[in-house]
Amino acid sequence: MKKWGLVYDPSQEALQTPDEFLSLVRRQPRAVQDNGVWIVVTDPDVYGEQEKELLTDVETLCRKEKIVLFVARAADLPHGWKRVE
């Protein structure tokens, strides 16, 4: 069974902590980092408390680290992107 969390590459393990997320972001080339992080979520009701907490923690981390973050619900694509401030 696959781990829950943020998936950036289906061949890799999902990210389950803000530290894992930050490590991935910081390993990217500067040009990629400058484009920000884009997260797509599905129906919020299907996520457990750990998953909801991870997204909240990632949002907080992005504010602290000045990482541009956009989040969209899959059903609202392509126009549902919201910048997390």
N, CA, C and O atoms as a DFTB+ gen file, in Angstrom:
340 C
 N C O
     1  1       0.838      -1.186       0.000
     2  2       0.000       0.000       0.000
     3  2       0.883       1.251       0.000
     4  3       1.873       1.324       0.728
     5  1       0.516       2.215      -0.813
     6  2       1.295       3.449      -0.890
     7  2       1.035       4.326       0.325
     8  3      -0.046       4.302       0.914
     9  1       2.049       5.096       0.683
    10  2       1.911       6.043       1.784
    11  2       1.030       7.209       1.350
    12  3       1.002       7.577       0.176
    13  1       0.317       7.781       2.304
    14  2      -0.438       8.999       2.047
    15  2       0.557      10.165       2.059
    16  3       1.675      10.019       2.554
    17  1       0.163      11.294       1.528
    18  2       1.008      12.481       1.574
    19  2       1.038      13.206       0.249
    20  3       0.199      12.979      -0.623
    21  1       2.001      14.069       0.114
    22  2       2.170      14.856      -1.104
    23  2       2.995      14.048      -2.097
    24  3       4.100      13.604      -1.785
    25  1       2.452      13.863      -3.288
    26  2       3.117      13.079      -4.327
    27  2       3.604      14.028      -5.412
    28  3       2.826      14.800      -5.973
    29  1       4.889      13.964      -5.699
    30  2       5.460      14.787      -6.759
    31  2       5.915      13.935      -7.933
    32  3       6.099      14.445      -9.038
    33  1       6.097      12.640      -7.702
    34  2       6.539      11.699      -8.725
    35  2       6.005      10.336      -8.302
    36  3       6.365       9.844      -7.232
    37  1       5.153       9.714      -9.119
    38  2       4.547       8.445      -8.709
    39  2       5.550       7.327      -8.425
    40  3       5.208       6.345      -7.766
    41  1       6.774       7.465      -8.911
    42  2       7.779       6.432      -8.656
    43  2       8.507       6.657      -7.326
    44  3       9.328       5.834      -6.921
    45  1       8.210       7.761      -6.655
    46  2       8.851       8.098      -5.382
    47  2       7.841       7.986      -4.236
    48  3       6.631       8.016      -4.456
    49  1       8.354       7.858      -3.021
    50  2       7.496       7.836      -1.840
    51  2       6.838       9.205      -1.653
    52  3       7.424      10.236      -1.981
    53  1       5.632       9.201      -1.128
    54  2       4.928      10.451      -0.828
    55  2       5.637      11.182       0.311
    56  3       6.234      10.561       1.190
    57  1       5.561      12.500       0.278
    58  2       6.136      13.325       1.339
    59  2       5.120      13.418       2.469
    60  3       3.957      13.743       2.229
    61  1       5.547      13.136       3.703
    62  2       4.616      13.108       4.822
    63  2       4.923      14.118       5.921
    64  3       4.209      14.186       6.922
    65  1       5.984      14.903       5.739
    66  2       6.313      15.904       6.752
    67  2       6.703      17.209       6.063
    68  3       7.138      17.200       4.911
    69  1       6.548      18.332       6.770
    70  2       7.013      19.599       6.207
    71  2       8.513      19.582       5.902
    72  3       8.951      20.197       4.930
    73  1       9.298      18.888       6.718
    74  2      10.744      18.816       6.462
    75  2      11.048      18.093       5.153
    76  3      11.926      18.518       4.402
    77  1      10.330      17.001       4.872
    78  2      10.515      16.296       3.598
    79  2      10.133      17.203       2.434
    80  3      10.820      17.234       1.413
    81  1       9.044      17.935       2.588
    82  2       8.593      18.873       1.564
    83  2       9.660      19.941       1.315
    84  3      10.031      20.197       0.170
    85  1      10.150      20.557       2.384
    86  2      11.146      21.621       2.247
    87  2      12.423      21.094       1.606
    88  3      13.024      21.772       0.772
    89  1      12.837      19.909       1.982
    90  2      14.034      19.312       1.393
    91  2      13.873      19.150      -0.116
    92  3      14.795      19.452      -0.875
    93  1      12.716      18.680      -0.550
    94  2      12.464      18.528      -1.983
    95  2      12.499      19.883      -2.687
    96  3      13.132      20.024      -3.734
    97  1      11.827      20.870      -2.124
    98  2      11.785      22.198      -2.748
    99  2      13.190      22.767      -2.870
   100  3      13.554      23.289      -3.924
   101  1      13.978      22.676      -1.820
   102  2      15.322      23.264      -1.816
   103  2      16.295      22.536      -2.740
   104  3      17.319      23.103      -3.121
   105  1      15.994      21.296      -3.105
   106  2      16.856      20.563      -4.048
   107  2      16.597      20.955      -5.502
   108  3      17.367      20.583      -6.387
   109  1      15.528      21.696      -5.755
   110  2      15.189      22.073      -7.120
   111  2      16.066      23.237      -7.581
   112  3      16.519      24.036      -6.762
   113  1      16.308      23.333      -8.894
   114  2      17.047      24.487      -9.410
   115  2      16.312      25.786      -9.058
   116  3      15.090      25.792      -8.905
   117  1      17.048      26.860      -8.935
   118  2      16.479      28.159      -8.561
   119  2      15.314      28.537      -9.480
   120  3      14.298      29.041      -9.002
   121  1      15.443      28.303     -10.778
   122  2      14.370      28.660     -11.717
   123  2      13.082      27.910     -11.391
   124  3      11.992      28.468     -11.515
   125  1      13.197      26.667     -10.981
   126  2      12.018      25.880     -10.599
   127  2      11.437      26.428      -9.301
   128  3      10.222      26.596      -9.188
   129  1      12.291      26.707      -8.323
   130  2      11.816      27.260      -7.055
   131  2      11.095      28.586      -7.267
   132  3      10.098      28.868      -6.602
   133  1      11.597      29.393      -8.188
   134  2      10.992      30.701      -8.445
   135  2       9.570      30.595      -8.997
   136  3       8.789      31.537      -8.869
   137  1       9.226      29.458      -9.609
   138  2       7.866      29.253     -10.118
   139  2       6.892      28.868      -9.019
   140  3       5.685      28.816      -9.255
   141  1       7.387      28.601      -7.842
   142  2       6.536      28.249      -6.713
   143  2       6.163      26.781      -6.712
   144  3       6.584      26.006      -7.570
   145  1       5.359      26.424      -5.719
   146  2       4.865      25.064      -5.557
   147  2       3.376      25.081      -5.862
   148  3       2.646      25.970      -5.424
   149  1       2.946      24.094      -6.613
   150  2       1.548      23.997      -7.040
   151  2       0.998      22.667      -6.535
   152  3       1.483      21.604      -6.924
   153  1      -0.009      22.723      -5.675
   154  2      -0.584      21.516      -5.085
   155  2      -2.036      21.383      -5.525
   156  3      -2.820      22.326      -5.416
   157  1      -2.382      20.201      -6.022
   158  2      -3.766      19.893      -6.401
   159  2      -4.341      18.954      -5.348
   160  3      -3.735      17.937      -5.010
   161  1      -5.517      19.305      -4.832
   162  2      -6.211      18.450      -3.867
   163  2      -7.525      17.983      -4.482
   164  3      -8.057      18.613      -5.396
   165  1      -8.038      16.868      -3.966
   166  2      -9.339      16.382      -4.426
   167  2     -10.401      16.867      -3.447
   168  3     -10.252      17.941      -2.866
   169  1     -11.446      16.112      -3.256
   170  2     -12.528      16.475      -2.343
   171  2     -11.989      16.542      -0.913
   172  3     -11.482      15.541      -0.407
   173  1     -12.085      17.693      -0.253
   174  2     -11.538      17.824       1.101
   175  2     -12.106      16.810       2.095
   176  3     -11.444      16.470       3.075
   177  1     -13.312      16.331       1.855
   178  2     -13.938      15.387       2.784
   179  2     -13.272      14.011       2.781
   180  3     -13.480      13.230       3.709
   181  1     -12.480      13.702       1.764
   182  2     -11.845      12.377       1.713
   183  2     -10.512      12.327       2.459
   184  3      -9.945      11.249       2.639
   185  1     -10.014      13.474       2.889
   186  2      -8.727      13.517       3.573
   187  2      -8.891      13.296       5.068
   188  3      -9.842      13.779       5.683
   189  1      -7.942      12.552       5.644
   190  2      -7.918      12.343       7.086
   191  2      -7.286      13.532       7.791
   192  3      -6.771      14.452       7.155
   193  1      -7.334      13.498       9.110
   194  2      -6.785      14.603       9.903
   195  2      -5.289      14.799       9.664
   196  3      -4.825      15.937       9.583
   197  1      -4.524      13.707       9.550
   198  2      -3.080      13.834       9.304
   199  2      -2.817      14.547       7.990
   200  3      -1.925      15.391       7.903
   201  1      -3.591      14.211       6.970
   202  2      -3.394      14.822       5.651
   203  2      -3.756      16.302       5.680
   204  3      -3.038      17.129       5.117
   205  1      -4.856      16.636       6.329
   206  2      -5.260      18.044       6.440
   207  2      -4.222      18.836       7.227
   208  3      -3.894      19.970       6.877
   209  1      -3.709      18.227       8.291
   210  2      -2.692      18.886       9.105
   211  2      -1.409      19.102       8.306
   212  3      -0.771      20.148       8.431
   213  1      -1.026      18.121       7.486
   214  2       0.170      18.277       6.659
   215  2       0.022      19.471       5.723
   216  3       0.945      20.276       5.604
   217  1      -1.117      19.596       5.063
   218  2      -1.303      20.725       4.145
   219  2      -1.243      22.051       4.900
   220  3      -0.625      23.005       4.427
   221  1      -1.872      22.117       6.056
   222  2      -1.814      23.334       6.872
   223  2      -0.376      23.641       7.276
   224  3       0.055      24.793       7.220
   225  1       0.365      22.616       7.683
   226  2       1.767      22.808       8.077
   227  2       2.628      23.247       6.895
   228  3       3.528      24.071       7.059
   229  1       2.364      22.707       5.711
   230  2       3.104      23.110       4.508
   231  2       2.784      24.566       4.171
   232  3       3.682      25.323       3.804
   233  1       1.527      24.963       4.289
   234  2       1.157      26.362       4.043
   235  2       1.903      27.288       5.004
   236  3       2.431      28.321       4.590
   237  1       1.946      26.923       6.273
   238  2       2.657      27.719       7.280
   239  2       4.145      27.786       6.960
   240  3       4.752      28.853       7.045
   241  1       4.727      26.663       6.597
   242  2       6.143      26.610       6.239
   243  2       6.436      27.501       5.035
   244  3       7.432      28.224       5.027
   245  1       5.583      27.454       4.029
   246  2       5.800      28.270       2.831
   247  2       5.768      29.759       3.173
   248  3       6.559      30.536       2.640
   249  1       4.862      30.152       4.052
   250  2       4.834      31.556       4.483
   251  2       6.156      31.919       5.173
   252  3       6.761      32.950       4.877
   253  1       6.587      31.062       6.088
   254  2       7.809      31.316       6.858
   255  2       9.038      31.372       5.955
   256  3       9.891      32.245       6.114
   257  1       9.124      30.442       5.012
   258  2      10.296      30.333       4.139
   259  2      10.176      31.180       2.865
   260  3      11.067      31.170       2.016
   261  1       9.077      31.901       2.749
   262  2       8.816      32.754       1.575
   263  2       8.810      31.945       0.278
   264  3       9.373      32.363      -0.734
   265  1       8.163      30.780       0.329
   266  2       7.982      29.931      -0.847
   267  2       6.598      30.226      -1.405
   268  3       5.604      30.138      -0.685
   269  1       6.532      30.571      -2.673
   270  2       5.240      30.840      -3.304
   271  2       4.484      29.518      -3.417
   272  3       5.019      28.527      -3.914
   273  1       3.232      29.515      -2.950
   274  2       2.424      28.302      -2.943
   275  2       1.057      28.581      -3.542
   276  3       0.384      29.544      -3.174
   277  1       0.657      27.722      -4.472
   278  2      -0.676      27.765      -5.059
   279  2      -1.358      26.435      -4.774
   280  3      -0.734      25.378      -4.871
   281  1      -2.634      26.488      -4.423
   282  2      -3.410      25.277      -4.161
   283  2      -4.695      25.359      -4.967
   284  3      -5.322      26.416      -5.042
   285  1      -5.088      24.237      -5.571
   286  2      -6.344      24.172      -6.323
   287  2      -7.018      22.837      -6.064
   288  3      -6.361      21.815      -5.864
   289  1      -8.321      22.867      -6.071
   290  2      -9.092      21.632      -6.020
   291  2      -9.187      21.103      -7.446
   292  3      -9.434      21.873      -8.373
   293  1      -8.997      19.818      -7.631
   294  2      -8.978      19.226      -8.971
   295  2     -10.238      19.565      -9.759
   296  3     -10.166      19.817     -10.962
   297  1     -11.381      19.573      -9.102
   298  2     -12.646      19.861      -9.782
   299  2     -12.703      21.288     -10.314
   300  3     -13.505      21.584     -11.199
   301  1     -11.862      22.177      -9.784
   302  2     -11.877      23.584     -10.194
   303  2     -10.827      23.925     -11.244
   304  3     -10.731      25.075     -11.674
   305  1     -10.039      22.937     -11.658
   306  2      -9.004      23.206     -12.660
   307  2      -9.634      23.456     -14.021
   308  3     -10.682      22.878     -14.311
   309  1      -9.050      24.282     -14.860
   310  2      -7.744      24.916     -14.701
   311  2      -7.791      26.290     -14.034
   312  3      -6.748      26.926     -13.878
   313  1      -8.958      26.757     -13.643
   314  2      -9.058      28.149     -13.182
   315  2      -9.150      28.313     -11.673
   316  3      -9.361      29.428     -11.196
   317  1      -9.000      27.253     -10.916
   318  2      -9.223      27.332      -9.482
   319  2      -8.008      27.601      -8.623
   320  3      -8.074      27.462      -7.401
   321  1      -6.895      27.984      -9.237
   322  2      -5.675      28.190      -8.457
   323  2      -5.821      29.378      -7.524
   324  3      -6.282      30.448      -7.920
   325  1      -5.418      29.167      -6.269
   326  2      -5.432      30.245      -5.285
   327  2      -4.047      30.320      -4.653
   328  3      -3.493      29.322      -4.191
   329  1      -3.512      31.524      -4.649
   330  2      -2.211      31.717      -3.995
   331  2      -2.429      31.751      -2.486
   332  3      -3.293      32.473      -1.990
   333  1      -1.645      30.970      -1.768
   334  2      -1.724      30.940      -0.311
   335  2      -0.853      32.070       0.214
   336  3       0.352      32.107      -0.031
   337  1      -1.467      32.973       0.925
   338  2      -0.742      34.142       1.463
   339  2      -0.417      33.939       2.924
   340  3       0.188      34.810       3.549
